[in-house]
Amino acid sequence: MKAPPRPDKEPLDIERVLARVRESIQGFADAAMFELAARGHTSLFEQLVSCILSIRTRDEVSLPVSLRLLSQARTPEAMRRLGPERIESLIRPVTFPEPKARTIHAIAVRTVEDFGGELPADAEVLQSFKGVGPKCAHLALGIACGQERISVDIHVHRVTNRWGYVQARSPEQTLVALEAKLPRAHWVELNRLLVPFGKHVCTGTRPQCSTCPVLSMCQQVGVRNPR
């Protein structure tokens, strides 16, 4: 059952909240896939590969690994020619390098053989690849293709539920709730904002509530021992 809103809190205005978050994360490193795009790796294939590498891997690891791999192969055809063993050797610092290498190579092969070397800008097609879920499909399509998509990782899930903006038990449920409530203008940006905010301010344990710019509107759902 949903808890009643705290009487000591202002109503949550998502526009004001996101404006404050946007200001508060200045100076923190950008989320890895957005940083990759800023460095010129803007194709859908490159973005999808980067997201696969980032799964259960910190941005500080996945970003340089993505750059190393893409320096050797930026297209599906080039990645197909590398082969899974060479891909694995290039991505070894990330978690699960062997299955990720097989996944990336399989995507490259199918893109060449079934789609003429061009990855379709279609969420259902992307999610038909083994190892690609809504998070990666949506984020890659949002960044590379400008599609209005919400990508929910652990930070987006935790922060939006902690605010009390949505009430959901899983990232998948949070995605559905956000799609029904969040203005579309913020769909792609939400991940860009809440990854650094969740890493440095609204952390999983001992969040920095005392200095948080949105404390007055945050319901602090489930918060224990804040700083």
HUSUL-V667910 format. One record per helix or strand of 3 or more residues. SS is the DSSP state (H for helix, E for strand). FROM is the first residue (numbers start at 1). TO is the last residue. Records with the same first field share a line. If there is no record, write none. Layout:
BEGIN
SS->FROM-TO, FROM-TO
END
This chain:
BEGIN
H->14-24, 32-38, 44-54, 59-72, 76-91, 97-115, 123-127, 134-145, 154-163, 171-181, 184-186, 189-200, 209-211
END
